[in-house]
Every structure is written in structure tokens, then in C-alpha cells.
């Protein structure tokens, strides 16, 4: 997920994207904790995507 792609989305779309990423983060955390998955790097990628979305949301809020 690129920041330039996120900047083209609306605030509502970014909110939906954030919710989906939070669900994916929870799912990945549960899979790792129950040892169903060993993809620890996936959790880091999801966290960075969440940070990107939150940053873009903050930028859009400060512009409005």
C-alpha cells in the first residue's frame, strides 16, 4: 500500500480501510499466538499500513 494511493481516497474510504486493517491485525495476532501461523513479518506490515492510513487521515483533517 502506497501513501500516494491513499491520498487519492476519500476520508470515508480511509476509515473503512482502517477498520479492515485493524481486523487483519487482530486476526494475524491471534494466528501467531495460537501458533497457526509463523508469519511474524506480516504483523509488522499491517502495523505500518495502519500508521500510513492514520497519517493520511490526520493530514486531511488538518487541511479541512
N, C-alpha and C positions, 0 to 999 in steps of 0.2 A: 504494500500500500504506500503510495507516494503522497507527499504533502500537497503537491500541485493538483493531484486528482481530488483530494479532499477539499481544496479551496473552491472548486467549481460546484460543490454540492451545497444545498440549502441547509439552514440550521435544523430543520425538521429531519432531513436525511441524515445529518451528522448525529443527531440524537438517537435515531434508530440504529445507526452503525455502532454507536457507543454501547447501546443495550445488547446488541448481538455480540460485540467483543467481550463484554462482561460475562455473558452466558458461556462463551467459548473459554474464557479464562477459568471460570468455575469448573466447567467440565474437564478441562485439562488438569487442573489442580486435583480434582477427585480421582481421575485416572492415574495420576502419578502417585497419589497417596495410597491407593488400593493396589498399586503395582500392576495395573492393567496396561500401562504404557511406560516406556522408558525414554520418551522424547522430552527431556527437560529443556531443551533449547526452544521448543515450541512455546513454552510458557513465557520466556523472555521476549519472543517476537510479538506475542499477543500484548504483553505489557507495553512494549514500545508503540504498537499501533494505538492502544488506548491513550497513551500520552500524546501522540500526534493529533488524534481527534480532539482531545481536550484543549490542546494548544490552539487549534484552528477555531474551536468554539469560543475561546477567550479572545482571539483576535477579532472575530466577527462581532462579539459583544462590545468590545471597546470601540469599534468603528461606528456602531449604531448609536 
